[in-house]
Amino acid sequence: MKTKIILINAIRFILLILAQVFIFNKINLGGWLNPMIYPLFILLLPFETPKNLLLLLAFILGLSVDLFTGSIGLNAGASVFMAFLRPLSLRTIRTRRDYKAGIMPGINDLGYSWFISYTLVLLFAHQLFYFTFETFSFSEIGFTLIRIVINTLFSSLIILFIDILFKSQAKKQR
């Protein structure tokens, strides 16, 4: 069972990086909209993932995107920041079920409202870090805040759609 989870996450890691680099990085509407779906990898890691491994995987994920985009650590920093906040958000966002081994973070196991809250909180943290350090100027704080909100919402919608799409495909295969 662990081997299957590792294989699924390895494939997810590669596919999300490729999708981010070759599809979603091409979407740029006047500097306002830059959807980021690669954080879905961090969101869907099993609850029992040790914190050190979570941070290491987040760093490798972000660094991989940085290598393709030339963004010099922005994605790595934002991913590590998001992974660092993940345990806190899991303690804060309540569910009717406990976070037990075998329960995966996602719509199928924990429902829409939980997954949407979880995604919005962590993706907002990711976008906040990314766009704040990308701009690194108080003179454009209004523009930066609008970009953070718009990108958080749009990226969350795409991530929600991806989770629904792949979870429904997995149900059909069972």
C-alpha positions as CSV (number, residue, x, y, z in Angstrom):
1,M,0.0,0.0,0.0
2,K,2.8,2.4,0.9
3,T,4.5,1.7,-2.5
4,K,1.3,2.5,-4.3
5,I,1.0,5.9,-2.4
6,I,4.6,6.7,-3.2
7,L,4.2,5.9,-6.9
8,I,1.0,7.9,-7.1
9,N,2.6,10.9,-5.5
10,A,5.7,10.6,-7.7
11,I,3.6,10.6,-10.8
12,R,1.5,13.5,-9.4
13,F,4.7,15.5,-8.7
14,I,6.0,15.1,-12.3
15,L,2.6,15.8,-13.9
16,L,1.9,18.9,-11.9
17,I,5.3,20.3,-12.6
18,L,4.9,19.6,-16.4
19,A,1.4,21.1,-16.4
20,Q,2.5,24.2,-14.5
21,V,5.5,24.8,-16.7
22,F,4.0,24.0,-20.1
23,I,0.4,25.0,-19.7
24,F,-0.4,27.2,-16.7
25,N,2.8,29.4,-16.9
26,K,1.6,30.4,-20.4
27,I,-1.6,31.9,-18.9
28,N,-0.8,35.5,-18.0
29,L,-3.5,38.1,-18.4
30,G,-1.8,41.4,-18.1
31,G,0.2,40.4,-15.1
32,W,-3.0,39.9,-13.1
33,L,-3.6,36.2,-13.5
34,N,-0.9,33.6,-13.2
35,P,-2.6,30.3,-12.1
36,M,-0.5,28.0,-10.0
37,I,-1.6,24.4,-9.7
38,Y,1.6,22.8,-8.6
39,P,0.8,23.4,-4.9
40,L,-1.8,20.7,-5.3
41,F,1.0,18.2,-4.7
42,I,1.5,19.6,-1.2
43,L,-2.2,19.7,-0.5
44,L,-2.7,16.1,-1.4
45,L,0.2,14.6,0.5
46,P,-1.0,12.1,3.1
47,F,-1.7,13.5,6.6
48,E,0.9,11.2,8.1
49,T,3.7,12.7,6.0
50,P,6.5,13.7,8.5
51,K,7.0,17.4,8.7
52,N,10.7,17.2,7.6
53,L,9.8,15.2,4.6
54,L,6.9,17.6,3.8
55,L,9.3,20.6,3.9
56,L,11.9,18.8,1.8
57,L,9.3,17.7,-0.9
58,A,7.9,21.2,-1.0
59,F,11.4,22.6,-1.5
60,I,12.1,20.2,-4.3
61,L,8.8,20.9,-5.9
62,G,9.2,24.6,-5.8
63,L,12.9,24.4,-6.9
64,S,11.8,22.2,-9.9
65,V,9.4,24.9,-11.0
66,D,12.0,27.6,-10.4
67,L,14.5,25.7,-12.6
68,F,12.1,25.7,-15.5
69,T,10.9,29.3,-15.1
70,G,14.0,31.1,-13.9
71,S,12.2,32.6,-10.9
72,I,15.2,32.2,-8.6
73,G,13.7,30.6,-5.5
74,L,10.3,32.3,-5.5
75,N,8.4,29.0,-6.0
76,A,10.7,27.1,-3.6
77,G,10.2,29.7,-0.9
78,A,6.4,29.9,-1.4
79,S,6.1,26.1,-1.4
80,V,8.1,25.7,1.8
81,F,6.1,28.4,3.5
82,M,2.9,26.7,2.5
83,A,4.2,23.3,3.7
84,F,5.3,24.9,7.0
85,L,1.8,26.2,7.5
86,R,0.0,23.0,6.5
87,P,0.1,21.3,10.0
88,L,-1.3,24.5,11.6
89,S,-4.0,24.7,9.1
90,L,-4.9,21.1,9.6
91,R,-5.3,21.7,13.3
92,T,-7.4,24.9,12.6
93,I,-9.7,23.6,9.9
94,R,-12.0,21.1,11.6
95,T,-13.7,18.1,10.1
96,R,-16.1,15.5,11.4
97,R,-13.6,12.8,10.8
98,D,-10.2,12.6,12.4
99,Y,-7.0,12.8,10.3
100,K,-6.3,9.1,10.4
101,A,-3.9,7.0,8.4
102,G,-5.6,6.1,5.1
103,I,-7.7,9.2,4.9
104,M,-6.5,11.3,2.2
105,P,-6.8,15.1,2.0
106,G,-9.4,15.6,-0.7
107,I,-13.0,15.9,-1.6
108,N,-13.7,12.1,-1.5
109,D,-12.6,11.6,2.1
110,L,-13.4,14.9,3.7
111,G,-16.0,16.7,1.6
112,Y,-16.2,19.9,-0.5
113,S,-16.4,22.5,2.3
114,W,-13.4,21.1,4.1
115,F,-11.3,20.8,0.9
116,I,-12.3,24.3,-0.3
117,S,-11.3,25.8,3.1
118,Y,-8.1,23.9,3.3
119,T,-7.1,24.9,-0.3
120,L,-8.0,28.5,0.1
121,V,-6.1,29.0,3.3
122,L,-2.9,27.3,2.1
123,L,-3.0,28.6,-1.4
124,F,-3.5,32.1,0.0
125,A,-0.4,31.7,2.1
126,H,1.5,30.4,-1.0
127,Q,0.3,33.3,-3.2
128,L,1.0,35.9,-0.4
129,F,4.6,34.8,-0.1
130,Y,5.1,34.5,-3.9
131,F,3.7,37.8,-5.0
132,T,5.0,39.8,-2.0
133,F,8.6,38.6,-2.7
134,E,8.1,38.9,-6.5
135,T,7.1,42.6,-6.2
136,F,9.1,43.4,-3.1
137,S,7.8,47.0,-3.0
138,F,5.4,48.9,-0.9
139,S,4.6,51.2,-3.8
140,E,2.6,48.5,-5.6
141,I,0.9,47.0,-2.5
142,G,-2.7,47.5,-3.9
143,F,-1.8,45.8,-7.1
144,T,0.0,43.0,-5.3
145,L,-3.0,42.4,-2.9
146,I,-5.4,42.2,-5.8
147,R,-3.1,39.7,-7.6
148,I,-2.9,37.6,-4.5
149,V,-6.7,37.4,-4.1
150,I,-7.4,36.9,-7.8
151,N,-4.7,34.2,-8.2
152,T,-5.8,32.4,-5.0
153,L,-9.4,32.2,-6.2
154,F,-8.6,31.2,-9.8
155,S,-5.9,28.7,-8.8
156,S,-8.3,27.2,-6.2
157,L,-11.0,26.8,-8.8
158,I,-8.6,24.9,-11.1
159,I,-7.3,22.8,-8.2
160,L,-10.9,22.0,-7.2
161,F,-11.7,21.0,-10.7
162,I,-8.6,18.8,-11.0
163,D,-9.4,17.1,-7.7
164,I,-13.0,16.4,-8.8
165,L,-11.9,15.2,-12.2
166,F,-9.3,12.8,-11.0
167,K,-11.2,11.5,-8.0
168,S,-14.3,10.7,-10.2
169,Q,-12.0,8.9,-12.6
170,A,-10.5,6.9,-9.6
171,K,-14.1,6.0,-8.5
172,K,-14.9,4.7,-12.0
173,Q,-11.9,2.4,-12.0
174,R,-12.8,0.8,-8.7
